[in-house]
């Protein structure tokens, strides 16, 4: 059984590209474009890891991160955002990793693999 990853990103093109590239690596991938869809997903089925943008169409900041972690306590989280200033916020420590968005998905894919392998 492959690891299940939830991608939460308001940018459809990036979300779709991430999904395709992660599926090519053998992951089971669900992609949603807003915080509401992300919360509904983790409430309905467990995921192993969430790739989360902090600025979404329906909610911005760390509130949705806290909701996701509350809904599924042991979920691993990789924050992937265009706003590196969020890293200074103490709430970013909830996540297992913090990345600044890039068009090159190599760092994201490597980080996902590392986080999933960690205990």
C-alpha positions as CSV (number, residue, x, y, z in Angstrom):
1,X,0.0,0.0,0.0
2,X,1.4,3.4,-1.0
3,X,1.5,6.5,1.2
4,X,-1.5,8.7,0.8
5,X,-0.7,12.4,0.3
6,X,-3.2,15.3,0.4
7,X,-2.1,18.4,-1.5
8,X,-3.9,21.6,-0.4
9,X,-3.1,24.5,-2.8
10,X,-5.2,27.2,-4.3
11,X,-3.1,27.4,-7.4
12,X,-4.7,24.8,-9.7
13,X,-1.8,24.5,-12.1
14,X,0.7,23.9,-9.3
15,X,-1.7,21.5,-7.5
16,X,-2.2,19.5,-10.7
17,X,1.5,19.3,-11.4
18,X,2.3,18.2,-7.9
19,X,-0.3,15.5,-8.1
20,X,1.0,14.1,-11.4
21,X,4.6,14.1,-10.3
22,X,3.9,12.5,-6.9
23,X,1.7,9.9,-8.5
24,X,4.6,9.1,-10.8
25,X,6.6,8.3,-7.7
26,X,4.0,5.8,-6.6
27,X,2.1,7.9,-4.0
28,X,-1.7,7.9,-3.7
29,X,-2.5,11.6,-4.1
30,X,-5.6,13.6,-3.4
31,X,-5.6,17.3,-4.4
32,X,-7.9,20.0,-3.1
33,X,-8.0,23.8,-3.6
34,X,-9.2,25.1,-0.3
35,X,-9.2,24.6,3.5
36,X,-12.8,23.4,3.6
37,X,-12.0,20.6,1.1
38,X,-8.9,19.7,3.0
39,X,-10.7,19.4,6.3
40,X,-13.5,17.3,4.7
41,X,-10.9,15.0,3.2
42,X,-9.0,14.3,6.5
43,X,-12.3,13.8,8.3
44,X,-13.4,11.2,5.8
45,X,-10.2,9.3,5.2
46,X,-6.8,9.2,6.9
47,X,-3.8,10.5,5.0
48,X,-0.1,10.0,5.7
49,X,1.0,13.5,4.8
50,X,-0.4,16.9,3.9
51,X,1.4,19.4,1.6
52,X,-0.2,22.6,2.7
53,X,-0.1,26.2,1.3
54,X,-0.9,28.7,4.0
55,X,-2.7,31.1,1.8
56,X,-5.9,29.6,0.4
57,X,-9.0,31.1,-1.3
58,X,-11.2,30.5,1.8
59,X,-8.7,30.8,4.6
60,X,-5.2,32.2,5.2
61,X,-2.6,31.7,8.0
62,X,-2.2,28.8,10.4
63,X,-5.8,28.3,11.4
64,X,-6.4,25.6,8.8
65,X,-3.1,23.9,9.8
66,X,-4.4,23.6,13.4
67,X,-7.7,22.3,12.2
68,X,-6.1,19.6,10.0
69,X,-3.8,18.5,12.8
70,X,-6.8,18.4,15.3
71,X,-8.8,16.3,12.8
72,X,-6.0,13.8,12.3
73,X,-3.5,13.9,15.1
74,X,-0.6,11.9,13.7
75,X,-0.6,13.4,10.2
76,X,2.7,14.7,8.9
77,X,2.6,18.2,7.4
78,X,4.9,19.9,4.9
79,X,4.1,23.6,4.5
80,X,4.7,24.8,0.9
81,X,4.1,28.5,0.6
82,X,5.1,31.5,-1.4
83,X,5.5,33.5,1.8
84,X,8.7,32.6,3.6
85,X,7.9,35.1,6.3
86,X,5.4,32.6,7.8
87,X,8.4,30.5,8.9
88,X,9.1,32.9,11.7
89,X,5.7,32.3,13.2
90,X,5.8,29.9,16.1
91,X,2.8,28.0,14.6
92,X,5.1,26.8,11.8
93,X,6.7,24.4,14.3
94,X,3.5,22.3,14.1
95,X,4.7,21.3,10.6
96,X,7.3,18.6,9.9
97,X,8.9,20.8,7.2
98,X,8.6,24.3,5.8
99,X,9.4,25.1,2.1
100,X,9.1,28.1,0.0
101,X,7.2,27.4,-3.2
102,X,9.3,26.8,-6.4
103,X,8.5,25.8,-9.9
104,X,11.1,23.1,-9.5
105,X,9.4,20.4,-7.4
106,X,12.7,18.4,-6.6
107,X,13.0,19.9,-3.1
108,X,9.3,19.3,-2.3
109,X,9.5,15.6,-3.5
110,X,12.8,15.0,-1.6
111,X,11.3,16.6,1.6
112,X,8.1,14.5,1.3
113,X,10.2,11.3,1.1
114,X,12.3,12.3,4.1
115,X,9.3,13.3,6.2
116,X,7.5,10.1,5.4
117,X,10.5,8.0,6.3
118,X,11.0,9.8,9.7
119,X,9.3,8.7,12.8
